[in-house]
């Protein structure tokens, strides 16, 4: 799971959690994370998650670019949680989101997963 914290000067900060292993970011309503600004391309960026710990940020040929840690992303870059991603007037940070409704239980023969009550 992946959580993205979005901030913009003069606006409240908000957080969105995604269960998908890939999210799209852009101005178009077809994206998973919609950022409404003329400085954000319709199909601006994409973030992929592998093994719940590896994150990759892709710039999708945006007009105004994508920055990670202050550096312009030319194609893609491996990203770490809490390092700022800048897309137009927005600053995004990735957080690891754990599925809170699942707990791990160990039996004598094997590990098993069960939904918490």
N, CA and C atoms as an extended XYZ file, in Angstrom:
351
Properties=species:S:1:pos:R:3:atomname:S:1:resname:S:1:resid:I:1 pbc="F F F"
N         0.833       -1.179        0.000 N   UNK     1
C         0.000        0.000        0.000 CA  UNK     1
C         0.873        1.235        0.000 C   UNK     1
N         0.282        2.304       -0.449 N   UNK     2
C         1.005        3.556       -0.617 CA  UNK     2
C         0.114        4.692       -0.168 C   UNK     2
N         0.670        5.624        0.583 N   UNK     3
C        -0.049        6.839        0.949 CA  UNK     3
C         0.742        8.020        0.411 C   UNK     3
N         0.027        9.006       -0.111 N   UNK     4
C         0.657       10.212       -0.635 CA  UNK     4
C         0.086       11.400        0.129 C   UNK     4
N         0.980       12.226        0.683 N   UNK     5
C         0.587       13.457        1.359 CA  UNK     5
C         0.804       14.587        0.366 C   UNK     5
N        -0.239       15.397        0.158 N   UNK     6
C        -0.199       16.476       -0.830 CA  UNK     6
C        -0.327       17.803       -0.106 C   UNK     6
N         0.607       18.716       -0.391 N   UNK     7
C         0.521       20.059        0.183 CA  UNK     7
C         0.712       21.090       -0.917 C   UNK     7
N         0.136       22.251       -0.682 N   UNK     8
C         0.225       23.371       -1.607 CA  UNK     8
C         0.161       24.629       -0.755 C   UNK     8
N         0.984       25.624       -1.063 N   UNK     9
C         1.000       26.863       -0.291 CA  UNK     9
C        -0.403       27.455       -0.209 C   UNK     9
N        -0.813       27.806        1.000 N   UNK    10
C        -2.108       28.439        1.201 CA  UNK    10
C        -3.300       27.502        1.178 C   UNK    10
N        -3.075       26.205        1.107 N   UNK    11
C        -4.176       25.230        1.063 CA  UNK    11
C        -3.944       24.164        2.134 C   UNK    11
N        -5.008       23.538        2.602 N   UNK    12
C        -4.835       22.466        3.591 CA  UNK    12
C        -4.072       21.274        3.006 C   UNK    12
N        -3.269       20.637        3.836 N   UNK    13
C        -2.563       19.414        3.448 CA  UNK    13
C        -3.551       18.255        3.532 C   UNK    13
N        -3.451       17.327        2.583 N   UNK    14
C        -4.329       16.159        2.591 CA  UNK    14
C        -3.536       14.912        2.257 C   UNK    14
N        -4.111       13.762        2.609 N   UNK    15
C        -3.440       12.465        2.448 CA  UNK    15
C        -4.405       11.504        1.773 C   UNK    15
N        -3.887       10.740        0.816 N   UNK    16
C        -4.707        9.745        0.128 CA  UNK    16
C        -3.943        8.426        0.120 C   UNK    16
N        -4.652        7.338        0.433 N   UNK    17
C        -4.059        6.008        0.475 CA  UNK    17
C        -4.538        5.202       -0.722 C   UNK    17
N        -3.615        4.462       -1.322 N   UNK    18
C        -3.902        3.660       -2.511 CA  UNK    18
C        -3.541        2.206       -2.242 C   UNK    18
N        -4.389        1.295       -2.676 N   UNK    19
C        -4.105       -0.136       -2.560 CA  UNK    19
C        -3.381       -0.650       -3.800 C   UNK    19
N        -3.466        0.084       -4.907 N   UNK    20
C        -2.863       -0.339       -6.174 CA  UNK    20
C        -1.343       -0.265       -6.110 C   UNK    20
N        -0.698       -1.051       -6.942 N   UNK    21
C         0.767       -1.047       -7.027 CA  UNK    21
C         1.280        0.027       -7.983 C   UNK    21
N         0.375        0.720       -8.621 N   UNK    22
C         0.754        1.807       -9.532 CA  UNK    22
C        -0.323        2.879       -9.456 C   UNK    22
N         0.102        4.140       -9.332 N   UNK    23
C        -0.859        5.237       -9.372 CA  UNK    23
C        -0.418        6.248      -10.421 C   UNK    23
N        -1.400        6.862      -11.060 N   UNK    24
C        -1.126        7.909      -12.036 CA  UNK    24
C        -1.488        9.247      -11.415 C   UNK    24
N        -0.739       10.271      -11.829 N   UNK    25
C        -0.905       11.613      -11.278 CA  UNK    25
C        -1.034       12.586      -12.436 C   UNK    25
N        -1.970       13.497      -12.342 N   UNK    26
C        -2.122       14.507      -13.379 CA  UNK    26
C        -3.378       15.330      -13.196 C   UNK    26
N        -3.602       16.223      -14.137 N   UNK    27
C        -4.753       17.127      -14.111 CA  UNK    27
C        -6.041       16.448      -14.566 C   UNK    27
N        -5.941       15.442      -15.422 N   UNK    28
C        -7.114       14.747      -15.946 CA  UNK    28
C        -7.816       13.950      -14.845 C   UNK    28
N        -9.138       13.926      -14.905 N   UNK    29
C        -9.938       13.183      -13.931 CA  UNK    29
C        -9.741       11.670      -14.052 C   UNK    29
N        -9.076       11.203      -15.102 N   UNK    30
C        -8.822        9.769      -15.266 CA  UNK    30
C        -7.660        9.282      -14.402 C   UNK    30
N        -6.923       10.185      -13.776 N   UNK    31
C        -5.789        9.816      -12.933 CA  UNK    31
C        -6.253        9.359      -11.557 C   UNK    31
N        -5.411        8.571      -10.903 N   UNK    32
C        -5.691        8.136       -9.539 CA  UNK    32
C        -5.575        9.295       -8.555 C   UNK    32
N        -4.594       10.166       -8.786 N   UNK    33
C        -4.389       11.354       -7.962 CA  UNK    33
C        -4.512       12.564       -8.877 C   UNK    33
N        -5.586       13.324       -8.724 N   UNK    34
C        -5.859       14.475       -9.593 CA  UNK    34
C        -5.353       15.739       -8.914 C   UNK    34
N        -4.491       16.480       -9.631 N   UNK    35
C        -3.956       17.755       -9.160 CA  UNK    35
C        -4.426       18.845      -10.117 C   UNK    35
N        -5.294       19.711       -9.637 N   UNK    36
C        -5.943       20.710      -10.491 CA  UNK    36
C        -5.129       21.993      -10.563 C   UNK    36
N        -4.249       22.070      -11.532 N   UNK    37
C        -3.457       23.271      -11.783 CA  UNK    37
C        -3.020       23.256      -13.236 C   UNK    37
N        -2.951       24.435      -13.844 N   UNK    38
C        -2.484       24.514      -15.234 CA  UNK    38
C        -1.005       24.157      -15.351 C   UNK    38
N        -0.286       24.132      -14.227 N   UNK    39
C         1.130       23.748      -14.226 CA  UNK    39
C         1.317       22.232      -14.156 C   UNK    39
N         0.213       21.507      -14.063 N   UNK    40
C         0.239       20.044      -14.013 CA  UNK    40
C        -0.309       19.529      -15.336 C   UNK    40
N         0.441       18.647      -15.999 N   UNK    41
C        -0.015       18.065      -17.266 CA  UNK    41
C        -1.181       17.113      -17.017 C   UNK    41
N        -1.954       16.874      -18.059 N   UNK    42
C        -3.092       15.952      -17.927 CA  UNK    42
C        -2.630       14.576      -17.464 C   UNK    42
N        -1.553       14.072      -18.018 N   UNK    43
C        -0.948       12.786      -17.640 CA  UNK    43
C         0.483       13.104      -17.207 C   UNK    43
N         0.686       13.545      -15.996 N   UNK    44
C         1.951       14.130      -15.569 CA  UNK    44
C         2.986       13.100      -15.100 C   UNK    44
N         2.597       12.239      -14.163 N   UNK    45
C         3.576       11.327      -13.551 CA  UNK    45
C         2.896       10.024      -13.142 C   UNK    45
N         3.753        9.082      -12.737 N   UNK    46
C         3.272        7.769      -12.298 CA  UNK    46
C         4.216        7.286      -11.208 C   UNK    46
N         3.660        6.634      -10.196 N   UNK    47
C         4.465        6.033       -9.130 CA  UNK    47
C         4.128        4.547       -9.075 C   UNK    47
N         5.169        3.719       -9.076 N   UNK    48
C         4.963        2.278       -8.934 CA  UNK    48
C         5.520        1.821       -7.590 C   UNK    48
N         4.924        0.758       -7.064 N   UNK    49
C         5.337        0.180       -5.786 CA  UNK    49
C         5.666       -1.285       -6.020 C   UNK    49
N         6.829       -1.713       -5.530 N   UNK    50
C         7.213       -3.127       -5.613 CA  UNK    50
C         7.565       -3.603       -4.216 C   UNK    50
N         7.022       -4.731       -3.845 N   UNK    51
C         7.304       -5.366       -2.555 CA  UNK    51
C         6.978       -4.457       -1.366 C   UNK    51
N         6.091       -3.500       -1.549 N   UNK    52
C         5.669       -2.535       -0.525 CA  UNK    52
C         6.797       -1.673        0.027 C   UNK    52
N         7.977       -1.710       -0.565 N   UNK    53
C         9.090       -0.903       -0.063 CA  UNK    53
C         9.873       -0.187       -1.156 C   UNK    53
N         9.695       -0.558       -2.401 N   UNK    54
C        10.426        0.078       -3.503 CA  UNK    54
C         9.469        0.944       -4.309 C   UNK    54
N         9.802        2.221       -4.400 N   UNK    55
C         8.958        3.173       -5.106 CA  UNK    55
C         9.736        3.763       -6.274 C   UNK    55
N         9.093        3.865       -7.420 N   UNK    56
C         9.710        4.477       -8.596 CA  UNK    56
C         8.775        5.555       -9.117 C   UNK    56
N         9.338        6.730       -9.374 N   UNK    57
C         8.599        7.870       -9.910 CA  UNK    57
C         8.961        8.038      -11.373 C   UNK    57
N         7.956        8.083      -12.229 N   UNK    58
C         8.140        8.274      -13.666 CA  UNK    58
C         7.532        9.609      -14.071 C   UNK    58
N         8.272       10.426      -14.820 N   UNK    59
C         7.680       11.602      -15.451 CA  UNK    59
C         7.127       11.129      -16.786 C   UNK    59
N         5.877       11.450      -17.077 N   UNK    60
C         5.212       10.947      -18.282 CA  UNK    60
C         5.276       11.960      -19.423 C   UNK    60
N         6.405       12.662      -19.556 N   UNK    61
C         6.562       13.644      -20.624 CA  UNK    61
C         5.835       14.940      -20.323 C   UNK    61
N         5.798       15.317      -19.054 N   UNK    62
C         5.064       16.507      -18.633 CA  UNK    62
C         5.664       17.785      -19.211 C   UNK    62
N         4.831       18.799      -19.339 N   UNK    63
C         5.270       20.088      -19.894 CA  UNK    63
C         6.168       20.855      -18.937 C   UNK    63
N         5.843       20.834      -17.639 N   UNK    64
C         6.577       21.644      -16.661 CA  UNK    64
C         7.551       20.838      -15.814 C   UNK    64
N         7.616       19.550      -16.033 N   UNK    65
C         8.588       18.720      -15.327 CA  UNK    65
C         8.138       18.272      -13.950 C   UNK    65
N         8.890       17.318      -13.430 N   UNK    66
C         8.683       16.746      -12.105 CA  UNK    66
C        10.020       16.802      -11.387 C   UNK    66
N        10.000       17.227      -10.130 N   UNK    67
C        11.237       17.296       -9.354 CA  UNK    67
C        11.154       16.345       -8.168 C   UNK    67
N        12.282       15.706       -7.902 N   UNK    68
C        12.394       14.819       -6.747 CA  UNK    68
C        13.612       15.258       -5.957 C   UNK    68
N        13.406       15.639       -4.707 N   UNK    69
C        14.512       16.130       -3.891 CA  UNK    69
C        15.170       17.349       -4.505 C   UNK    69
N        14.402       18.155       -5.233 N   UNK    70
C        14.915       19.368       -5.866 CA  UNK    70
C        15.523       19.162       -7.238 C   UNK    70
N        15.688       17.922       -7.676 N   UNK    71
C        16.300       17.617       -8.969 CA  UNK    71
C        15.235       17.251       -9.999 C   UNK    71
N        15.398       17.749      -11.217 N   UNK    72
C        14.469       17.449      -12.293 CA  UNK    72
C        14.564       15.970      -12.677 C   UNK    72
N        13.426       15.315      -12.793 N   UNK    73
C        13.373       13.903      -13.186 CA  UNK    73
C        13.254       13.852      -14.700 C   UNK    73
N        14.248       13.283      -15.384 N   UNK    74
C        14.204       13.243      -16.850 CA  UNK    74
C        13.356       12.084      -17.365 C   UNK    74
N        13.349       10.970      -16.702 N   UNK    75
C        12.551        9.818      -17.114 CA  UNK    75
C        11.942        9.147      -15.883 C   UNK    75
N        12.792        8.515      -15.072 N   UNK    76
C        12.312        7.893      -13.839 CA  UNK    76
C        13.417        7.916      -12.797 C   UNK    76
N        13.006        7.757      -11.536 N   UNK    77
C        13.957        7.749      -10.436 CA  UNK    77
C        13.371        6.911       -9.298 C   UNK    77
N        14.250        6.173       -8.605 N   UNK    78
C        13.826        5.461       -7.399 CA  UNK    78
C        13.627        6.504       -6.308 C   UNK    78
N        12.527        6.396       -5.582 N   UNK    79
C        12.227        7.397       -4.565 CA  UNK    79
C        12.126        6.759       -3.187 C   UNK    79
N        12.382        7.577       -2.185 N   UNK    80
C        12.308        7.160       -0.789 CA  UNK    80
C        11.167        7.912       -0.114 C   UNK    80
N        10.531        7.292        0.877 N   UNK    81
C         9.493        8.000        1.622 CA  UNK    81
C        10.045        9.278        2.253 C   UNK    81
N         9.189       10.267        2.355 N   UNK    82
C         9.450       11.558        2.995 CA  UNK    82
C        10.326       12.516        2.187 C   UNK    82
N        10.878       12.110        1.059 N   UNK    83
C        11.639       13.034        0.210 CA  UNK    83
C        10.636       13.723       -0.714 C   UNK    83
N        10.653       15.066       -0.775 N   UNK    84
C         9.615       15.779       -1.531 CA  UNK    84
C         9.663       15.556       -3.043 C   UNK    84
N         8.458       15.402       -3.597 N   UNK    85
C         8.242       15.337       -5.043 CA  UNK    85
C         7.468       16.594       -5.401 C   UNK    85
N         7.973       17.370       -6.353 N   UNK    86
C         7.308       18.615       -6.737 CA  UNK    86
C         6.689       18.464       -8.118 C   UNK    86
N         5.388       18.701       -8.179 N   UNK    87
C         4.633       18.665       -9.429 CA  UNK    87
C         3.821       19.947       -9.476 C   UNK    87
N         4.211       20.860      -10.361 N   UNK    88
C         3.545       22.160      -10.405 CA  UNK    88
C         3.652       22.831       -9.045 C   UNK    88
N         2.553       23.404       -8.538 N   UNK    89
C         2.591       24.073       -7.237 CA  UNK    89
C         2.437       23.118       -6.053 C   UNK    89
N         2.385       21.827       -6.309 N   UNK    90
C         2.146       20.826       -5.269 CA  UNK    90
C         3.445       20.167       -4.820 C   UNK    90
N         3.502       19.846       -3.531 N   UNK    91
C         4.583       19.036       -2.980 CA  UNK    91
C         3.960       17.756       -2.450 C   UNK    91
N         4.471       16.630       -2.931 N   UNK    92
C         3.971       15.318       -2.535 CA  UNK    92
C         5.058       14.599       -1.754 C   UNK    92
N         4.665       13.853       -0.753 N   UNK    93
C         5.587       12.955       -0.069 CA  UNK    93
C         4.920       11.590        0.044 C   UNK    93
N         5.730       10.570       -0.099 N   UNK    94
C         5.248        9.194       -0.016 CA  UNK    94
C         5.397        8.710        1.417 C   UNK    94
N         4.387        7.992        1.871 N   UNK    95
C         4.446        7.319        3.166 CA  UNK    95
C         4.106        5.856        2.951 C   UNK    95
N         4.707        5.004        3.736 N   UNK    96
C         4.324        3.591        3.691 CA  UNK    96
C         3.015        3.443        4.447 C   UNK    96
N         2.046        2.852        3.820 N   UNK    97
C         0.746        2.635        4.460 CA  UNK    97
C         0.569        1.147        4.697 C   UNK    97
N         0.380        0.774        5.929 N   UNK    98
C         0.192       -0.632        6.273 CA  UNK    98
C        -1.298       -0.946        6.325 C   UNK    98
N        -1.700       -2.080        5.812 N   UNK    99
C        -3.111       -2.459        5.894 CA  UNK    99
C        -3.487       -2.767        7.343 C   UNK    99
N        -4.125       -1.820        8.016 N   UNK   100
C        -4.403       -1.948        9.445 CA  UNK   100
C        -5.442       -3.008        9.766 C   UNK   100
N        -6.209       -3.427        8.778 N   UNK   101
C        -7.249       -4.409        9.071 CA  UNK   101
C        -6.732       -5.846        9.038 C   UNK   101
N        -5.451       -6.037        8.803 N   UNK   102
C        -4.888       -7.392        8.782 CA  UNK   102
C        -3.856       -7.525        9.896 C   UNK   102
N        -3.888       -8.635       10.592 N   UNK   103
C        -2.883       -8.912       11.611 CA  UNK   103
C        -2.246      -10.257       11.304 C   UNK   103
N        -1.026      -10.426       11.723 N   UNK   104
C        -0.330      -11.682       11.468 CA  UNK   104
C        -0.451      -12.569       12.694 C   UNK   104
N        -0.816      -13.790       12.461 N   UNK   105
C        -0.943      -14.768       13.538 CA  UNK   105
C        -0.022      -15.942       13.230 C   UNK   105
N         0.587      -16.496       14.260 N   UNK   106
C         1.470      -17.638       14.054 CA  UNK   106
C         0.863      -18.864       14.726 C   UNK   106
N         0.770      -19.910       13.941 N   UNK   107
C         0.324      -21.189       14.507 CA  UNK   107
C         1.556      -22.059       14.695 C   UNK   107
N         1.370      -23.207       15.276 N   UNK   108
C         2.519      -24.085       15.507 CA  UNK   108
C         3.108      -24.611       14.207 C   UNK   108
N         2.303      -24.699       13.150 N   UNK   109
C         2.809      -25.276       11.906 CA  UNK   109
C         3.208      -24.234       10.863 C   UNK   109
N         2.537      -23.082       10.850 N   UNK   110
C         2.865      -22.090        9.821 CA  UNK   110
C         2.299      -20.732       10.198 C   UNK   110
N         2.766      -19.716        9.505 N   UNK   111
C         2.226      -18.370        9.691 CA  UNK   111
C         0.956      -18.242        8.871 C   UNK   111
N        -0.002      -17.518        9.395 N   UNK   112
C        -1.226      -17.296        8.640 CA  UNK   112
C        -1.733      -15.887        8.886 C   UNK   112
N        -2.561      -15.402        7.975 N   UNK   113
C        -3.093      -14.049        8.058 CA  UNK   113
C        -4.564      -14.124        8.406 C   UNK   113
N        -5.006      -13.189        9.228 N   UNK   114
C        -6.413      -13.141        9.600 CA  UNK   114
C        -6.848      -11.693        9.722 C   UNK   114
N        -8.085      -11.428        9.342 N   UNK   115
C        -8.621      -10.080        9.446 CA  UNK   115
C        -8.926       -9.786       10.911 C   UNK   115
N        -8.498       -8.607       11.389 N   UNK   116
C        -8.768       -8.242       12.777 CA  UNK   116
C       -10.219       -7.828       12.947 C   UNK   116
N       -10.710       -7.952       14.143 N   UNK   117
C       -12.125       -7.635       14.413 CA  UNK   117
C       -12.323       -6.173       14.709 C   UNK   117
